[in-house]
Amino acid sequence: MKFVCLVVAGAVAVAALLTGCGGGSDAEAGAPDRAFSPKIGVTLDGRVGPANSAIRIAEERGYFEDAGLNASTGSPAGPNRPASYVAHEIDTFGVTQLPQLVIAQERGMQLVAIGSLGPQSTASLISLKKSGIHGISDLKGKTIAIPGVIFQEALLETVLARAGLTLDDVKVKRVGYELVSALLTGSADATFGGSWNIEGAALEAQGAEPVVKRVQNLGVPDYEELVVIVRRDFATEEPQLMRDFMSAVNRGVAAEVEDPEAAVKLIEESNESSPESSKMETRAGVQVTIPLLSKTGQMDPDQAEELIAWMHDHGLIRREPPVSQLLTNQYLPEDGSFNP
């Protein structure tokens, strides 16, 4: 796993952008419309997986270099880190969930989403059939494992409230990336915040009989599962770089759709997959995730507005920021191009 390796303070020019997690060499001279290729660090939302591997494919196949960018990707130390990495200029771009971005802005981080990888939420409440958990009320007294992302605990609180429960009625256990292991070893009775298309698919592939309840069916509005984020001031200063970056990401998505086995191979070779996982599980996750990937990167402002209002109504945020402060589609290809 790649971790953050260097923090450089006081950058004074775009040519000196922070490297963040990366360590790759400079792209060849002669990049389009740019005398020098800036170094760019890109932090994913977690371990390399079906939903974010398009960015790694873009790196591996040289799509960033084709766009005149020297981008290097890496996984964060924990799933709650990407927003802070980007806000504090440890990395230039990041991938995170839209609710996490809303909360990051609430905390003063000047970030904006410039494109989507996954336009619909895949977060779920997952238990095993043998646990006897059939509904929210059955969670009382149970141990619930979550990845540790701040907003997920807040969402869990709103879900529990539907059955008259609070966080005091359950034991919340933060397990990072080990949600599947937590269920299979019995250290948790259920998980919340993992995805039906990743953890759910992995459990299905193992014959573990998971019971999956998607958050959309638990009173949580749909939202962009994964968005690409950047500092707002940098996006304003370098609009063409934003477009070049998102063009390369879109090419990575197109390549994953066209060649799913490339994503399977990349995940298997990343050394970040769970030791207990198999290629069969990885392939299952990729197959169910590909139809969920955003083909254009476009984000839905109306859907985002509903999410913001819901988060405010449920006390997750104190104020409702305008959607224009949260996301913009202006850096995406105007023709919606989607070509590998």
VMD Tcl script that draws the C-alpha trace (Angstrom):
set ca {
  {0.00 0.00 0.00}
  {1.23 3.46 -0.80}
  {1.02 5.94 2.03}
  {1.59 9.66 2.24}
  {5.29 10.18 1.95}
  {5.98 13.88 1.97}
  {4.30 17.16 2.91}
  {5.73 20.24 1.26}
  {4.70 23.61 2.66}
  {4.78 26.98 0.96}
  {4.39 25.93 -2.65}
  {4.61 29.03 -4.79}
  {3.94 27.78 -8.29}
  {1.84 25.19 -10.07}
  {5.05 23.52 -11.27}
  {5.82 22.70 -7.63}
  {2.56 20.89 -6.82}
  {2.76 18.46 -3.96}
  {3.61 14.87 -4.76}
  {1.53 13.37 -1.93}
  {1.40 9.60 -2.19}
  {3.24 9.34 -5.46}
  {6.75 8.72 -6.52}
  {6.56 8.47 -10.28}
  {8.96 10.12 -12.72}
  {8.20 13.26 -14.72}
  {6.20 12.81 -17.88}
  {7.97 13.37 -21.16}
  {8.51 16.91 -22.37}
  {6.23 18.27 -25.03}
  {2.97 17.71 -23.15}
  {0.04 19.44 -24.85}
  {-0.38 23.14 -23.96}
  {2.10 22.88 -21.09}
  {5.85 23.47 -20.98}
  {6.28 21.38 -17.85}
  {4.16 18.56 -16.54}
  {3.14 19.28 -12.93}
  {3.49 16.56 -10.35}
  {0.11 15.54 -8.99}
  {-0.70 13.31 -6.04}
  {-4.02 11.45 -6.16}
  {-5.40 9.74 -3.07}
  {-8.10 7.14 -3.57}
  {-11.00 6.63 -1.18}
  {-9.46 3.45 0.20}
  {-7.76 0.32 -1.05}
  {-7.70 -0.28 -4.77}
  {-11.04 -1.85 -5.65}
  {-13.65 -2.13 -8.38}
  {-15.03 1.37 -7.86}
  {-11.75 3.31 -7.94}
  {-9.54 1.11 -10.12}
  {-10.40 3.23 -13.18}
  {-8.02 5.88 -11.83}
  {-5.27 3.31 -11.38}
  {-5.91 2.06 -14.91}
  {-5.54 5.65 -16.16}
  {-2.18 5.81 -14.40}
  {-0.99 2.39 -15.57}
  {-1.94 2.97 -19.21}
  {-0.47 6.45 -19.40}
  {-3.73 8.34 -19.84}
  {-2.55 11.04 -17.44}
  {0.69 11.39 -19.36}
  {-1.27 11.66 -22.60}
  {-3.04 14.63 -21.01}
  {0.29 16.21 -20.04}
  {0.04 15.27 -16.38}
  {2.48 13.46 -14.12}
  {0.00 11.86 -11.73}
  {0.80 9.30 -9.07}
  {-1.96 7.49 -7.16}
  {-2.02 5.97 -3.70}
  {-4.31 4.64 -1.01}
  {-4.89 6.61 2.21}
  {-3.83 5.40 5.63}
  {-7.54 5.18 6.49}
  {-10.83 5.64 4.63}
  {-11.54 8.92 6.44}
  {-8.37 10.66 5.20}
  {-8.83 11.76 1.53}
  {-10.61 15.06 2.22}
  {-8.00 16.19 4.74}
  {-5.14 15.08 2.47}
  {-6.43 17.32 -0.30}
  {-7.44 20.20 1.97}
  {-3.98 20.30 3.54}
  {-2.22 20.00 0.17}
  {-0.71 16.59 0.87}
  {-2.34 15.47 -2.37}
  {-3.82 17.45 -5.23}
  {-6.83 15.29 -6.06}
  {-8.80 12.86 -3.96}
  {-11.74 10.48 -4.12}
  {-14.42 10.49 -1.43}
  {-18.14 10.08 -0.83}
  {-20.36 13.11 -1.33}
  {-21.66 13.18 2.30}
  {-18.05 13.19 3.48}
  {-17.41 16.22 1.26}
  {-20.44 18.01 2.73}
  {-19.09 17.46 6.25}
  {-15.57 18.47 5.20}
  {-16.94 21.77 3.93}
  {-18.86 22.19 7.19}
  {-15.49 21.93 8.93}
  {-13.98 24.67 6.79}
  {-12.19 22.62 4.14}
  {-12.31 24.56 0.87}
  {-12.94 21.62 -1.45}
  {-15.13 21.04 -4.49}
  {-16.16 17.93 -6.44}
  {-15.34 18.09 -10.16}
  {-16.59 14.71 -11.32}
  {-18.25 11.45 -10.31}
  {-17.01 7.88 -10.40}
  {-20.18 6.38 -8.93}
  {-23.48 8.27 -9.28}
  {-25.51 6.20 -6.83}
  {-24.92 5.15 -3.26}
  {-23.93 1.54 -2.67}
  {-23.58 1.82 1.11}
  {-25.47 -0.87 2.97}
  {-26.29 -2.51 6.27}
  {-24.95 -6.05 5.92}
  {-25.34 -9.03 8.23}
  {-25.19 -12.78 7.78}
  {-28.35 -14.86 7.55}
  {-27.34 -16.87 10.59}
  {-27.20 -13.69 12.72}
  {-31.00 -13.48 12.88}
  {-30.95 -9.77 12.09}
  {-34.03 -9.12 9.96}
  {-34.61 -5.43 10.58}
  {-33.23 -2.35 12.29}
  {-34.86 -3.19 15.62}
  {-32.85 -6.43 15.73}
  {-29.64 -4.39 15.99}
  {-30.25 -3.57 19.66}
  {-27.34 -4.87 21.72}
  {-25.40 -5.90 18.61}
  {-21.90 -4.96 17.47}
  {-21.85 -3.01 14.23}
  {-18.59 -2.61 12.32}
  {-18.06 0.55 10.28}
  {-15.06 1.64 8.17}
  {-14.52 4.68 10.37}
  {-15.56 7.48 8.01}
  {-17.19 10.22 10.09}
  {-20.43 10.59 8.16}
  {-21.15 6.84 8.26}
  {-21.63 6.86 12.01}
  {-23.96 9.84 11.63}
  {-25.95 8.02 8.96}
  {-26.12 4.94 11.17}
  {-27.57 7.09 13.94}
  {-30.40 8.27 11.66}
  {-31.10 4.69 10.55}
  {-31.27 3.43 14.13}
  {-33.69 6.23 15.01}
  {-36.23 4.72 12.60}
  {-36.60 1.86 15.09}
  {-36.42 4.05 18.17}
  {-32.78 3.15 18.83}
  {-29.71 5.30 19.46}
  {-25.98 4.69 19.17}
  {-26.06 3.86 22.90}
  {-28.17 0.79 22.06}
  {-25.42 -0.75 19.91}
  {-21.67 -1.15 20.00}
  {-19.94 0.61 17.11}
  {-16.62 -0.88 16.09}
  {-14.31 0.92 13.64}
  {-12.50 -1.67 11.55}
  {-11.15 0.26 8.60}
  {-11.07 -1.91 5.51}
  {-11.77 -5.22 7.32}
  {-15.58 -5.30 7.12}
  {-15.83 -8.73 5.52}
  {-13.39 -10.22 8.03}
  {-15.35 -8.68 10.92}
  {-18.48 -10.54 9.83}
  {-16.84 -13.84 8.98}
  {-14.87 -14.01 12.24}
  {-17.89 -13.05 14.32}
  {-16.24 -9.95 15.79}
  {-19.23 -7.96 14.48}
  {-22.87 -8.91 14.06}
  {-23.42 -6.49 11.18}
  {-21.55 -3.89 9.15}
  {-22.65 -0.45 8.05}
  {-21.00 1.75 5.43}
  {-19.61 -1.06 3.31}
  {-21.01 -1.57 -0.18}
  {-23.41 -4.19 -1.47}
  {-21.34 -4.41 -4.66}
  {-18.01 -4.93 -2.88}
  {-18.36 -6.43 0.59}
  {-21.76 -7.87 -0.30}
  {-20.43 -9.44 -3.49}
  {-17.38 -10.83 -1.66}
  {-19.58 -12.49 0.95}
  {-21.85 -13.91 -1.75}
  {-18.83 -15.35 -3.57}
  {-17.81 -17.12 -0.35}
  {-21.28 -18.56 0.12}
  {-21.70 -16.69 3.41}
  {-25.36 -15.79 2.74}
  {-25.26 -12.05 3.41}
  {-28.43 -10.11 4.18}
  {-28.04 -6.73 2.49}
  {-30.17 -3.66 3.12}
  {-29.19 -0.65 0.99}
  {-29.24 2.75 2.69}
  {-31.76 4.04 0.13}
  {-34.22 1.56 1.67}
  {-33.35 2.68 5.19}
  {-34.44 6.30 4.84}
  {-31.18 7.76 3.50}
  {-31.45 9.70 0.22}
  {-29.40 8.58 -2.75}
  {-26.10 10.37 -3.33}
  {-22.95 10.29 -5.46}
  {-21.04 7.37 -3.98}
  {-17.62 8.53 -5.16}
  {-16.57 11.96 -6.39}
  {-13.25 13.45 -7.41}
  {-12.33 16.37 -5.15}
  {-9.79 19.19 -5.36}
  {-9.14 22.46 -3.56}
  {-11.56 25.10 -4.82}
  {-8.89 27.76 -5.32}
  {-6.72 25.42 -7.35}
  {-9.62 24.42 -9.58}
  {-10.30 28.10 -10.28}
  {-6.64 28.81 -11.03}
  {-6.09 25.77 -13.28}
  {-9.34 25.00 -15.16}
  {-7.57 23.31 -18.07}
  {-5.68 21.02 -15.71}
  {-9.01 20.03 -14.18}
  {-10.38 19.18 -17.63}
  {-7.26 17.23 -18.56}
  {-7.44 15.27 -15.33}
  {-11.10 14.38 -15.68}
  {-10.61 13.46 -19.34}
  {-7.95 10.94 -18.29}
  {-10.21 9.59 -15.52}
  {-13.06 9.13 -18.00}
  {-10.70 7.20 -20.26}
  {-9.84 4.98 -17.31}
  {-13.52 4.28 -16.66}
  {-14.06 3.47 -20.33}
  {-11.10 1.09 -20.28}
  {-12.43 -0.71 -17.18}
  {-15.84 -1.11 -18.80}
  {-14.26 -2.45 -21.99}
  {-11.78 -4.73 -20.21}
  {-13.01 -5.81 -16.75}
  {-10.20 -8.33 -16.41}
  {-7.71 -5.45 -16.43}
  {-9.33 -4.17 -13.25}
  {-9.30 -7.65 -11.70}
  {-5.60 -8.03 -12.47}
  {-4.76 -4.57 -11.17}
  {-6.58 -5.19 -7.89}
  {-4.95 -8.60 -7.46}
  {-1.48 -7.16 -8.09}
  {-1.95 -4.16 -5.82}
  {-1.04 -6.10 -2.66}
  {-3.91 -4.26 -0.98}
  {-6.63 -6.88 -1.26}
  {-7.59 -8.80 1.85}
  {-5.45 -11.92 2.38}
  {-8.65 -13.95 2.62}
  {-10.02 -12.71 -0.69}
  {-9.80 -14.70 -3.89}
  {-9.74 -13.79 -7.56}
  {-13.28 -15.12 -7.78}
  {-14.42 -12.57 -5.19}
  {-12.52 -9.77 -6.90}
  {-14.04 -10.67 -10.25}
  {-17.52 -10.79 -8.72}
  {-17.05 -7.29 -7.28}
  {-15.81 -5.90 -10.59}
  {-18.67 -7.45 -12.55}
  {-21.41 -5.95 -10.39}
  {-19.65 -2.58 -10.06}
  {-19.01 -1.84 -13.73}
  {-22.68 -1.07 -14.53}
  {-22.65 1.41 -11.62}
  {-19.70 3.49 -12.87}
  {-20.37 6.97 -14.20}
  {-19.83 6.99 -17.94}
  {-19.44 10.78 -18.18}
  {-18.46 11.97 -14.72}
  {-21.58 14.17 -14.57}
  {-22.99 14.88 -11.11}
  {-26.66 15.53 -10.29}
  {-27.10 18.94 -8.57}
  {-30.74 18.23 -7.69}
  {-29.82 14.98 -5.98}
  {-27.02 16.77 -4.11}
  {-29.45 19.47 -2.97}
  {-31.77 16.81 -1.53}
  {-28.85 15.22 0.31}
  {-27.76 18.56 1.80}
  {-31.30 19.33 2.98}
  {-31.65 15.84 4.51}
  {-28.30 16.10 6.31}
  {-29.31 19.50 7.69}
  {-32.74 18.29 8.79}
  {-31.15 15.36 10.64}
  {-28.54 17.47 12.38}
  {-25.53 16.17 10.45}
  {-24.61 19.71 9.39}
  {-25.43 23.12 10.91}
  {-25.95 25.01 7.66}
  {-26.94 24.19 4.10}
  {-24.24 25.19 1.61}
  {-25.35 26.04 -1.94}
  {-24.86 23.15 -4.33}
  {-22.61 25.34 -6.49}
  {-20.19 25.46 -3.56}
  {-20.19 21.68 -3.31}
  {-19.77 20.52 -6.91}
  {-19.36 21.64 -10.50}
  {-19.63 19.86 -13.86}
  {-17.82 22.63 -15.76}
  {-14.55 20.70 -16.02}
  {-16.05 17.64 -17.71}
  {-15.88 17.03 -21.48}
  {-18.68 19.04 -23.05}
  {-19.56 16.27 -25.48}
  {-19.78 13.68 -22.72}
  {-17.02 11.73 -24.47}
  {-16.32 8.29 -23.12}
  {-13.54 6.73 -25.12}
  {-10.78 4.33 -24.05}
}
mol new
graphics top color blue
foreach p $ca { graphics top sphere $p radius 0.5 }
foreach p [lrange $ca 0 end-1] q [lrange $ca 1 end] { graphics top cylinder $p $q radius 0.2 }
display resetview
